[in-house]
Amino acid sequence: MIAPRIKRLFLLLIVWLFVGSHLDLQAQTPRPPTTPVTTPAAPVAPTAPVAPTAPKPPSISNPVGPLVNLQIGNGNERQNLSTAIQLVIVMTLLTLAPSLIMLMTSFTRIVIVLGFVRTALGVPSAPANQLLIGISLFITFFIMTPVWNQIQEKAITPYMAEQINSNEAMDLAIEPLRTFMLRQTRPSEVDFFLDLAGMGRTEIKDLPMRVVLPAFVISELRTSFQMGFLIFIPFLVIDFLVASTLMSMGMMMMPPTMVALPLKLLLFVLVDGWQLVTRSLIQSFG
């Protein structure tokens, strides 16, 4: 009696385990999504085509605040060069300004003569190069002031007042410089460059700057070296006297420059050498 009951419970247990595992497997397997069934929409009747409209220009809203307006000149210059060409000329002049100061003014003669003075004294570092160039520039400004005043009156002021155009202002500004350079230039130098240019005899007013400028530079170099030679003579005499004195005393091992340098400095200070040199330079330009 008991055995059949045990068999029946055992079979029920096996059936219950099988059914539970089957239900768990069905719950874990994913099901494909169901797609909703939609009914097709009714066809829409076609509309008549519309004519294309012209594109509208983009509208730019006015910014709040003042507008920035960049303008060079007032726009009513007469017979002037264009603004771009004027800017190029101005930038070129600023780049070549040191060369113009050295070559078209009295700077060349002054700086060379002062360099000869320093070398003749035997002190190559006193005064320094910066100080020597500064002294030369200030003396150049002093000598060239009348020329620059003429350029201001004849060219710059009328041009700023719009009485003349830029070409006329350039011609009027070059004329005082041409007169100054020709006054300091030897005729032989001018004839030399005229022959090289193949121009022959030419009136002074018709001389081009390509002839006047190199003739002026060569003439300035020649004049400055002549002045330097005259400056060297008294200091050279002192060197000869000191060297002969030391040799006669049997002090051949003593360098003559050590004894001559204080004597040259003493002589230069007693005669007020810097004032004499500066006066000679200024008077040499007439």
ABEGO torsion letter per residue (X at the ends): XAAAAAAAAAAAAAAAAAAAAAAAAAAABBBBBBBBBBBBBBBBBBBBBBBBBBBBBBBBBBBBEBBBBBBBEAGABBGBBBAAAAAAAAAAAAAAAAAAAAAABAAAAAAAAAAAAAAAAGBAAOBBAAAAAAAAAAAAAAAAAAAAAAAAAAAAAAAAAGABBAAAAAAAAAAAAAAAAAAABBAAAAAAAAAAAGAEBBBAAABBAAAAAAAAAAAAAAAAAAAAAAAAAAAAAAAAAAAAAAAAAGBAABBAAAAAAAAAAAAAAAAGAAAAAAAAAAAAAX
